[in-house]
Amino acid sequence: IVYRNYNTQNSTLPSDTITSIQMGYNGTNVIWMGTQHRGLIKYDFTGNFQAYNIDNSILPSNLVNSICTNMYSSDVFVATNNGFARIANNTLLDVFTPDNSGMIHNNISFVSKNGSQYVVGSYGGGLATFEDINQWTYYNTSNSALTNDTVYYVQEQNYPFYDISFIGTGKGIYKFSNDNSGNLIFEELQISKALASYRTYLSGMAIYLIASKSFTRL
């Protein structure tokens, strides 16, 4: 294994603070990277870094929280604190905000692909899903079992747990799955029994065992 270090001192990388990394879809030698204050970066494996920011593109913010690629198409969704950007064929095409789409919250923390749907977390707006960018379904503390509207992370499972996914919130971890009508059902996992705090970045790490539905503190 050969390791190469790229930073702002030895390359054209515009930031040393990387928030998200995703490979491009099949057939492209591209890596997409999000930064904290320098926008979006495209890397082509030749040592070239191309930066997209609010000054040279339609990117709605220089704070990129999450990136989601699709292995079967060129679509890339970029989540920022000021809405979504969509990339197709390595080109920034669209920006979506509550003003021009079905979004009701624009501070997007995380985006992930779950089957035919995209699952979107937000800082203060709960969780949302969409297949069509103009048709969003929202889940928050007022219409679901969620007890906190800040969603930090979404994790889909692999075989044999395809129908189970997890989200990390500002107040614990939830397991969710689709019911027969396509809506999401949430179950709160009592992580407080294993950790001293719901905020795991303050109180350590735990392993959740799906079969026994229990936490083991590390």
Salt bridges, closest charged atoms under 4 A:
ASP75 OD1 - ARG86 NH1 3.17
ASP94 OD2 - ARG86 NH2 2.65
GLU187 OE1 - LYS175 NZ 3.41
